[in-house]
Amino acid sequence: MLAAILAARPASGEAVFQADGSAGLGYTRTALTPLDTRRLYADIRPALVLRFGSSRVAWQAGYLFAGNLTLNGTGSSSYSNQASLSMAAELSKQTTLSASAIVTQGGTAFQLTQRAPEAGQPAFRAPDNPDLITMALAESYAWEPSPYLSLGQGLLVSASAPQNALRRSSSSVTGSLTLDRLFPRDAIGAALIPGFAFLRPLAEGSPDVKLLTNALVGSWNHDFDQTWNAQVTAGATHVVALRSGHPTTVVPVGSLTGRYLGNASVASLEVSRSVATNLQTGTESTSDQVTLRWGVSLDRFLQRQFGASAGFLRARPLGAVTPSAASGTGDAVQGDVGFVWGFSEVLLASARYSIAYQYGGTASLRSLVHVALVGFTVRYSNAPYVPPMPTPGRRVDRGDAVGSREGDPRKP
């Protein structure tokens, strides 16, 4: 694959860089049982993005530093970092390859606000919301031997650890093999998703958990028209706990997703059940989730956009309720809303609010976090904007793909 990427790279390409300097005011409130802390702080976020693009290969690297100084309230000043690297390549007219890596260090406020507001995700956090170091490596490969058949392979490696206790890290590896039969408006497919997780529960004295999962899932994807799309998946996950007696269980899994793709806005609603591993709490559970996302662009030429998301998560133990399993079970709600207004290509204003509430389970896990952040960004770049990385899209007709080839013979 590496040889094919190098061979596909042309002699010249487009290099884009973008440097941002953001400054603003932030407010956080964290209500933990039994503590309640509030803090007003000054926030600065310098960032740099470098991108190299050609007709067949795109590379992008980014780095962000976030520092905040407490102005009033409780809590100390802190800092966070995020570094990322991604690549997308068209190895041939039938094959594509993508890979990415991201490493993040920071506290709860940074974890909530660094994700785009339309990409919010409800989740359970560890008690006291410690600063974390997280890592994710992802790779995907797609091959279309004919206009009506698609094969895919994917790999995701994730790890998370408290910043002051790296030895307490949890990690997981998940793979996927997919096969889809394509029609003008429909795609019918199947996926095999194996996984392995090494978990360190938070409960004192709890043994480490090694978990092996294998999921077999069928799917049906349908385009109603150029704007509306829906996808249904259904299957089962076989879970094996690699400990004495090797207890096993089979969990029905599935999802229902509706998507809207307009000229200036996108939206989606997803309802799902899955077997999930929480690397923060070191637990596994059955996860029922509802997530609504919406993003809209308000200007064709300047970055003026609004994004919002809301989600609900219910996690229940796979087996008997134990002290180690209880630390990652209960209910969680998360909401995000953000607004960016570009006065020019150089100066932008932004406002962001996030809320994360988790309850149920043990009393020590109940918490409510509010984060509000407003500020200005000064931007310098050698291009009007940084082109997005190519993505395959999720519609059957590839109408939501970025950098896709024209002339798809399956399009009606």
KEPA-973712 format. One record per residue (C-alpha): residue number from 1; residue in one letter; x, y, z. Coordinates in pm, 1 decimal, always signed. Layout:
% KEPA-973712
NUM;A;X;Y;Z .
...
This chain:
% KEPA-973712
1;M;+0.0;+0.0;+0.0 .
2;L;+281.2;+242.9;+86.0 .
3;A;+451.1;+170.5;-246.1 .
4;A;+125.6;+236.4;-430.5 .
5;I;+78.5;+566.6;-246.4 .
6;L;+427.5;+687.0;-337.1 .
7;A;+379.5;+578.0;-695.5 .
8;A;+47.5;+762.5;-717.5 .
9;R;+190.4;+1090.7;-591.0 .
10;P;+256.8;+1335.6;-876.1 .
11;A;+562.7;+1554.3;-903.8 .
12;S;+376.2;+1865.7;-790.1 .
13;G;+81.1;+1938.5;-565.9 .
14;E;-92.9;+2210.7;-372.4 .
15;A;+43.5;+2298.0;-26.6 .
16;V;-181.9;+2493.3;+209.6 .
17;F;-104.6;+2619.9;+558.1 .
18;Q;-328.0;+2796.0;+806.4 .
19;A;-228.8;+2956.1;+1136.9 .
20;D;-493.5;+3055.2;+1391.0 .
21;G;-464.8;+3258.3;+1705.9 .
22;S;-776.3;+3248.6;+1927.1 .
23;A;-843.3;+3437.0;+2248.9 .
24;G;-1156.8;+3442.8;+2456.6 .
25;L;-1334.7;+3403.5;+2787.5 .
26;G;-1460.9;+3075.0;+2925.3 .
27;Y;-1683.5;+2968.7;+3212.0 .
28;T;-1716.1;+2619.5;+3354.5 .
29;R;-1927.4;+2472.3;+3628.0 .
30;T;-1868.4;+2117.4;+3743.8 .
31;A;-2114.3;+1970.9;+3993.1 .
32;L;-1973.3;+1645.6;+4130.4 .
33;T;-2112.1;+1455.1;+4425.0 .
34;P;-2062.1;+1627.5;+4670.7 .
35;L;-1850.7;+1915.9;+4521.9 .
36;D;-1960.0;+2212.3;+4307.4 .
37;T;-1687.4;+2422.7;+4142.2 .
38;R;-1722.1;+2729.6;+3919.5 .
39;R;-1450.5;+2907.6;+3726.5 .
40;L;-1412.0;+3207.1;+3492.3 .
41;Y;-1095.7;+3197.6;+3285.1 .
42;A;-909.1;+3353.1;+2993.4 .
43;D;-853.6;+3110.8;+2706.9 .
44;I;-592.0;+3118.7;+2428.9 .
45;R;-566.8;+2862.6;+2146.9 .
46;P;-293.2;+2892.7;+1884.1 .
47;A;-322.7;+2630.4;+1609.3 .
48;L;-147.3;+2532.6;+1287.6 .
49;V;-272.8;+2318.5;+996.1 .
50;L;-56.5;+2199.3;+706.3 .
51;R;-208.6;+2026.8;+404.1 .
52;F;-61.8;+1884.4;+87.3 .
53;G;-307.0;+1791.0;-183.8 .
54;S;-276.0;+1641.2;-528.8 .
55;S;-512.1;+1471.4;-769.6 .
56;R;-471.8;+1134.9;-595.9 .
57;V;-315.0;+1185.3;-251.0 .
58;A;-390.2;+1425.3;+34.2 .
59;W;-197.7;+1468.3;+359.4 .
60;Q;-292.2;+1690.0;+652.3 .
61;A;-120.9;+1760.6;+984.9 .
62;G;-249.7;+1977.7;+1266.7 .
63;Y;-147.8;+2095.3;+1611.8 .
64;L;-345.3;+2289.7;+1872.4 .
65;F;-241.2;+2427.3;+2211.0 .
66;A;-504.2;+2549.0;+2456.6 .
67;G;-407.2;+2736.4;+2770.8 .
68;N;-636.5;+2896.9;+3024.5 .
69;L;-573.8;+3128.7;+3317.1 .
70;T;-821.2;+3137.2;+3607.0 .
71;L;-964.9;+3486.1;+3662.0 .
72;N;-1226.3;+3408.7;+3926.0 .
73;G;-1362.2;+3108.0;+4113.6 .
74;T;-1208.3;+2777.1;+4211.0 .
75;G;-977.0;+2559.1;+4008.8 .
76;S;-625.5;+2609.9;+3881.8 .
77;S;-497.7;+2720.9;+3543.3 .
78;S;-437.3;+2441.1;+3295.4 .
79;Y;-326.9;+2358.1;+2943.7 .
80;S;-417.3;+2105.2;+2672.5 .
81;N;-266.9;+1977.8;+2347.2 .
82;Q;-391.6;+1800.2;+2037.7 .
83;A;-188.9;+1670.4;+1743.2 .
84;S;-327.8;+1494.1;+1435.7 .
85;L;-210.3;+1345.8;+1108.5 .
86;S;-428.9;+1208.4;+828.3 .
87;M;-390.0;+1075.3;+476.8 .
88;A;-628.0;+981.4;+195.5 .
89;A;-515.0;+820.6;-129.9 .
90;E;-679.3;+699.8;-449.0 .
91;L;-461.0;+402.0;-531.2 .
92;S;-652.1;+333.2;-851.6 .
93;K;-992.8;+406.7;-1001.8 .
94;Q;-1135.3;+119.5;-793.9 .
95;T;-938.7;+140.8;-466.7 .
96;T;-897.4;+402.7;-194.3 .
97;L;-699.6;+406.6;+128.3 .
98;S;-719.5;+641.4;+427.7 .
99;A;-539.2;+657.6;+760.5 .
100;S;-536.8;+895.4;+1055.6 .
101;A;-381.4;+939.6;+1398.0 .
102;I;-479.1;+1177.7;+1677.0 .
103;V;-338.3;+1230.4;+2027.1 .
104;T;-514.6;+1452.9;+2281.8 .
105;Q;-413.1;+1568.6;+2629.4 .
106;G;-649.1;+1775.4;+2838.0 .
107;G;-932.9;+1810.5;+3084.2 .
108;T;-1308.7;+1784.9;+3054.3 .
109;A;-1370.1;+2138.0;+2922.7 .
110;F;-1119.7;+2085.2;+2641.2 .
111;Q;-1258.9;+1740.7;+2557.4 .
112;L;-1611.6;+1882.0;+2526.4 .
113;T;-1533.7;+2199.5;+2328.9 .
114;Q;-1269.1;+2067.7;+2091.5 .
115;R;-1517.0;+1841.6;+1916.6 .
116;A;-1733.4;+2024.3;+1658.7 .
117;P;-2074.9;+2120.2;+1808.4 .
118;E;-2258.9;+1915.6;+1544.3 .
119;A;-2048.1;+1609.9;+1636.3 .
120;G;-2129.7;+1588.3;+2008.6 .
121;Q;-2132.1;+1245.1;+2168.6 .
122;P;-2289.9;+1143.7;+2501.2 .
123;A;-2047.7;+944.4;+2716.4 .
124;F;-1961.2;+845.7;+3071.3 .
125;R;-1660.0;+1010.1;+3231.1 .
126;A;-1442.4;+894.1;+3517.1 .
127;P;-1502.8;+1034.4;+3867.8 .
128;D;-1351.9;+1380.7;+3930.5 .
129;N;-1324.2;+1431.7;+3550.0 .
130;P;-943.2;+1386.4;+3543.8 .
131;D;-718.8;+1521.7;+3270.5 .
132;L;-671.1;+1246.9;+3013.4 .
133;I;-430.8;+1141.2;+2742.4 .
134;T;-614.1;+968.4;+2458.2 .
135;M;-496.0;+820.4;+2130.5 .
136;A;-673.2;+687.6;+1822.7 .
137;L;-529.3;+528.0;+1508.1 .
138;A;-766.2;+452.7;+1221.4 .
139;E;-726.3;+293.7;+878.3 .
140;S;-973.0;+202.1;+605.0 .
141;Y;-942.5;+42.7;+261.4 .
142;A;-1213.1;+19.4;-4.9 .
143;W;-1219.3;-169.6;-333.6 .
144;E;-1490.8;-161.6;-598.9 .
145;P;-1424.8;-452.3;-838.1 .
146;S;-1735.6;-349.4;-1034.3 .
147;P;-1983.3;-57.7;-1032.0 .
148;Y;-2224.0;-277.6;-835.3 .
149;L;-1997.3;-437.5;-575.7 .
150;S;-1795.6;-283.8;-292.8 .
151;L;-1553.6;-446.0;-46.8 .
152;G;-1410.2;-271.3;+255.4 .
153;Q;-1172.3;-322.3;+544.2 .
154;G;-1114.5;-106.8;+852.3 .
155;L;-906.1;-94.4;+1168.8 .
156;L;-933.2;+127.0;+1479.0 .
157;V;-687.8;+127.8;+1771.6 .
158;S;-779.6;+340.2;+2075.9 .
159;A;-625.2;+403.3;+2418.5 .
160;S;-701.1;+628.5;+2715.3 .
161;A;-526.6;+693.5;+3046.4 .
162;P;-538.7;+951.7;+3327.0 .
163;Q;-263.3;+1207.4;+3273.5 .
164;N;-114.4;+1143.9;+3617.5 .
165;A;-149.3;+762.7;+3602.2 .
166;L;-47.8;+636.8;+3258.7 .
167;R;-16.0;+281.9;+3390.6 .
168;R;-393.4;+278.1;+3438.3 .
169;S;-454.5;+288.3;+3063.8 .
170;S;-726.8;+94.8;+2884.0 .
171;S;-712.9;+10.4;+2513.8 .
172;S;-911.9;-153.5;+2236.6 .
173;V;-865.2;-280.3;+1881.5 .
174;T;-1159.0;-311.6;+1640.3 .
175;G;-1155.0;-436.1;+1283.5 .
176;S;-1416.0;-465.8;+1012.0 .
177;L;-1476.0;-648.3;+684.7 .
178;T;-1768.8;-530.1;+471.1 .
179;L;-1938.7;-643.1;+151.2 .
180;D;-2207.0;-436.3;-25.6 .
181;R;-2421.3;-499.5;-331.3 .
182;L;-2497.8;-162.6;-490.4 .
183;F;-2808.0;-53.9;-681.6 .
184;P;-2903.5;+292.2;-813.2 .
185;R;-3081.8;+385.9;-488.4 .
186;D;-3010.6;+95.0;-254.1 .
187;A;-2716.8;-88.2;-101.5 .
188;I;-2751.4;-422.6;+74.5 .
189;G;-2454.8;-546.2;+270.8 .
190;A;-2302.5;-741.1;+556.8 .
191;A;-2018.2;-669.3;+797.2 .
192;L;-1799.6;-880.1;+1023.4 .
193;I;-1664.1;-673.3;+1314.1 .
194;P;-1414.5;-843.1;+1547.7 .
195;G;-1268.0;-662.4;+1847.7 .
196;F;-1045.4;-698.9;+2153.0 .
197;A;-1035.0;-473.8;+2460.0 .
198;F;-801.8;-458.2;+2759.0 .
199;L;-981.9;-269.5;+3036.9 .
200;R;-874.3;-150.8;+3380.7 .
201;P;-1188.0;-81.7;+3590.7 .
202;L;-1193.0;+212.7;+3830.5 .
203;A;-1321.9;+17.4;+4130.2 .
204;E;-1045.1;-45.7;+4382.8 .
205;G;-916.6;-402.6;+4372.5 .
206;S;-1108.0;-495.5;+4055.1 .
207;P;-913.9;-726.7;+3820.6 .
208;D;-824.6;-623.9;+3468.1 .
209;V;-1073.2;-730.0;+3200.7 .
210;K;-987.6;-885.5;+2864.4 .
211;L;-1282.3;-890.4;+2627.9 .
212;L;-1318.0;-1054.6;+2287.5 .
213;T;-1612.9;-957.2;+2064.4 .
214;N;-1734.8;-1069.4;+1723.5 .
215;A;-2030.5;-900.6;+1554.4 .
216;L;-2212.8;-1001.9;+1236.5 .
217;V;-2438.1;-725.0;+1104.1 .
218;G;-2654.2;-687.3;+794.5 .
219;S;-2745.9;-347.9;+649.0 .
220;W;-2982.0;-178.7;+405.3 .
221;N;-2906.6;+173.9;+282.7 .
222;H;-3165.5;+365.7;+75.8 .
223;D;-3168.3;+706.8;-96.8 .
224;F;-3523.0;+846.0;-108.0 .
225;D;-3412.0;+1142.7;-320.8 .
226;Q;-3116.2;+1380.1;-347.0 .
227;T;-3169.1;+1509.9;+6.9 .
228;W;-3305.7;+1224.0;+221.0 .
229;N;-3136.8;+894.6;+305.9 .
230;A;-3198.7;+616.9;+561.3 .
231;Q;-2999.7;+316.7;+676.2 .
232;V;-3099.2;+14.9;+886.0 .
233;T;-2859.7;-235.7;+1041.8 .
234;A;-2935.3;-549.2;+1244.2 .
235;G;-2730.4;-835.4;+1380.1 .
236;A;-2573.4;-980.5;+1694.0 .
237;T;-2250.3;-951.3;+1891.9 .
238;H;-2088.3;-1249.9;+2061.4 .
239;V;-1893.3;-1143.4;+2372.0 .
240;V;-1630.8;-1359.1;+2544.4 .
241;A;-1474.3;-1248.1;+2873.3 .
242;L;-1124.5;-1399.5;+2885.2 .
243;R;-1120.5;-1497.5;+3249.4 .
244;S;-1197.2;-1804.1;+3458.9 .
245;G;-1471.1;-2006.4;+3292.4 .
246;H;-1470.5;-1782.3;+2981.8 .
247;P;-1828.2;-1653.5;+3029.0 .
248;T;-2000.4;-1566.9;+2702.5 .
249;T;-2309.9;-1379.0;+2597.2 .
250;V;-2487.1;-1287.0;+2273.4 .
251;V;-2636.9;-937.9;+2241.1 .
252;P;-2873.0;-826.3;+1960.7 .
253;V;-2741.3;-505.7;+1800.7 .
254;G;-2868.9;-269.0;+1535.3 .
255;S;-2934.8;+89.4;+1433.9 .
256;L;-3173.3;+313.7;+1242.9 .
257;T;-3034.6;+632.3;+1089.7 .
258;G;-3204.2;+909.8;+893.7 .
259;R;-2995.0;+1170.8;+709.3 .
260;Y;-3075.0;+1500.4;+538.4 .
261;L;-2839.8;+1666.2;+288.4 .
262;G;-2945.6;+2015.4;+177.6 .
263;N;-2769.8;+2283.7;-22.0 .
264;A;-2643.8;+2457.8;+292.1 .
265;S;-2729.6;+2223.4;+578.9 .
266;V;-2694.6;+1864.0;+693.3 .
267;A;-2878.1;+1677.3;+967.5 .
268;S;-2905.8;+1323.8;+1103.9 .
269;L;-3095.3;+1124.1;+1364.9 .
270;E;-2957.9;+790.9;+1484.4 .
271;V;-3101.8;+532.7;+1722.0 .
272;S;-2873.4;+239.4;+1802.7 .
273;R;-2798.0;-52.1;+2032.9 .
274;S;-2445.3;-188.1;+2056.6 .
275;V;-2188.0;-350.5;+2281.1 .
276;A;-1958.9;-69.1;+2394.4 .
277;T;-1630.9;-45.1;+2584.5 .
278;N;-1561.5;+268.4;+2788.7 .
279;L;-1186.9;+329.4;+2808.2 .
280;Q;-1227.2;+606.1;+3069.8 .
281;T;-1402.7;+384.6;+3322.5 .
282;G;-1256.2;+53.1;+3203.5 .
283;T;-1596.6;-112.6;+3162.0 .
284;E;-1806.2;-288.9;+2898.8 .
285;S;-2184.1;-254.4;+2859.7 .
286;T;-2483.2;-276.0;+2631.1 .
287;S;-2535.1;+75.1;+2498.3 .
288;D;-2866.5;+225.6;+2382.3 .
289;Q;-2817.6;+566.5;+2222.7 .
290;V;-3016.2;+840.3;+2048.9 .
291;T;-2825.8;+1122.7;+1878.5 .
292;L;-2950.1;+1423.4;+1680.1 .
293;R;-2706.9;+1641.4;+1481.6 .
294;W;-2752.3;+1953.7;+1269.4 .
295;G;-2513.7;+2185.8;+1086.8 .
296;V;-2584.6;+2478.6;+855.3 .
297;S;-2365.5;+2714.8;+652.8 .
298;L;-2494.0;+3073.0;+642.3 .
299;D;-2261.6;+3216.4;+377.7 .
300;R;-2112.8;+3079.7;+56.2 .
301;F;-1790.8;+3280.5;+78.1 .
302;L;-1713.2;+3344.6;+446.3 .
303;Q;-1703.7;+3097.4;+733.9 .
304;R;-2040.6;+3163.9;+893.7 .
305;Q;-2196.8;+2851.3;+1033.5 .
306;F;-2411.7;+2710.6;+1310.0 .
307;G;-2392.5;+2362.2;+1457.9 .
308;A;-2580.5;+2174.3;+1727.5 .
309;S;-2620.4;+1821.5;+1861.4 .
310;A;-2798.1;+1642.9;+2143.1 .
311;G;-2770.7;+1286.8;+2263.4 .
312;F;-2887.6;+1038.9;+2525.0 .
313;L;-2699.1;+725.7;+2630.2 .
314;R;-2816.1;+439.0;+2848.6 .
315;A;-2551.5;+184.6;+2947.6 .
316;R;-2628.5;-138.8;+3128.9 .
317;P;-2393.0;-419.2;+3242.4 .
318;L;-2346.3;-715.5;+3012.5 .
319;G;-2375.1;-957.5;+3302.2 .
320;A;-2425.5;-936.3;+3676.6 .
321;V;-2389.2;-594.3;+3839.0 .
322;T;-2049.1;-578.9;+4009.5 .
323;P;-1855.5;-285.9;+4164.5 .
324;S;-1628.0;-278.6;+3859.3 .
325;A;-1917.7;-279.2;+3611.1 .
326;A;-2121.8;-19.4;+3801.7 .
327;S;-1863.1;+255.7;+3735.8 .
328;G;-1957.5;+262.4;+3367.3 .
329;T;-2334.9;+214.6;+3379.0 .
330;G;-2622.8;+457.0;+3410.1 .
331;D;-2760.4;+733.4;+3187.8 .
332;A;-2583.2;+1025.7;+3020.3 .
333;V;-2711.2;+1333.9;+2837.0 .
334;Q;-2504.4;+1572.8;+2630.2 .
335;G;-2590.3;+1889.9;+2436.9 .
336;D;-2375.9;+2118.0;+2221.8 .
337;V;-2442.5;+2437.9;+2031.0 .
338;G;-2187.1;+2655.3;+1851.4 .
339;F;-2179.0;+2956.2;+1621.1 .
340;V;-1897.6;+3098.2;+1406.2 .
341;W;-1925.4;+3434.5;+1230.1 .
342;G;-1651.7;+3538.8;+990.4 .
343;F;-1617.2;+3916.8;+950.3 .
344;S;-1353.5;+3846.2;+684.6 .
345;E;-1113.5;+3568.2;+590.1 .
346;V;-882.3;+3696.9;+864.5 .
347;L;-1112.0;+3772.0;+1161.2 .
348;L;-1377.1;+3540.0;+1307.7 .
349;A;-1594.3;+3545.6;+1618.8 .
350;S;-1723.0;+3231.0;+1789.0 .
351;A;-1949.6;+3123.1;+2072.6 .
352;R;-1988.9;+2773.6;+2215.3 .
353;Y;-2188.5;+2607.1;+2492.4 .
354;S;-2174.0;+2243.2;+2603.1 .
355;I;-2350.2;+2051.4;+2877.0 .
356;A;-2278.1;+1696.2;+2991.6 .
357;Y;-2486.8;+1526.7;+3260.5 .
358;Q;-2451.0;+1171.1;+3381.5 .
359;Y;-2662.2;+1006.2;+3649.9 .
360;G;-2765.1;+665.3;+3774.7 .
361;G;-2503.5;+406.4;+3858.1 .
362;T;-2292.2;+485.5;+4164.0 .
363;A;-2318.9;+819.2;+4343.6 .
364;S;-1951.0;+897.0;+4280.4 .
365;L;-2012.9;+899.6;+3903.0 .
366;R;-2298.6;+1150.6;+3904.3 .
367;S;-2188.3;+1482.3;+3761.4 .
368;L;-2307.2;+1787.0;+3571.1 .
369;V;-2065.6;+1993.9;+3358.5 .
370;H;-2137.6;+2327.2;+3188.6 .
371;V;-1885.0;+2491.8;+2954.5 .
372;A;-1936.2;+2830.9;+2784.1 .
373;L;-1668.0;+2985.0;+2560.6 .
374;V;-1672.5;+3306.3;+2353.0 .
375;G;-1383.4;+3462.9;+2164.9 .
376;F;-1217.6;+3589.3;+1848.9 .
377;T;-980.4;+3419.3;+1605.8 .
378;V;-721.2;+3585.3;+1384.1 .
379;R;-633.9;+3366.6;+1086.1 .
380;Y;-346.5;+3373.0;+839.5 .
381;S;-334.7;+3137.5;+540.7 .
382;N;-201.0;+3116.0;+187.4 .
383;A;-544.7;+3003.3;+61.3 .
384;P;-906.9;+3113.2;+116.8 .
385;Y;-970.3;+2790.6;+312.1 .
386;V;-813.7;+2452.3;+389.0 .
387;P;-978.2;+2190.7;+163.1 .
388;P;-1149.6;+1910.8;+357.7 .
389;M;-996.4;+1566.1;+352.6 .
390;P;-1159.9;+1323.9;+105.1 .
391;T;-1425.8;+1100.3;+259.5 .
392;P;-1640.8;+832.5;+92.8 .
393;G;-1977.8;+955.8;+219.9 .
394;R;-2264.4;+746.9;+354.2 .
395;R;-2530.1;+788.1;+85.6 .
396;V;-2570.3;+523.8;-183.7 .
397;D;-2514.2;+774.9;-465.1 .
398;R;-2208.8;+926.6;-287.6 .
399;G;-2379.1;+1264.9;-288.9 .
400;D;-2227.4;+1348.3;+51.6 .
401;A;-1876.2;+1233.5;-40.2 .
402;V;-1583.7;+1475.2;-41.3 .
403;G;-1342.9;+1449.9;-333.4 .
404;S;-1537.0;+1167.5;-499.5 .
405;R;-1509.3;+1089.9;-869.4 .
406;E;-1776.9;+1214.2;-1104.4 .
407;G;-1974.3;+998.9;-1340.8 .
408;D;-2080.4;+721.7;-1102.4 .
409;P;-2258.4;+473.2;-1333.1 .
410;R;-2495.9;+376.8;-1049.0 .
411;K;-2644.0;+726.9;-1023.2 .
412;P;-3001.6;+739.6;-1158.5 .
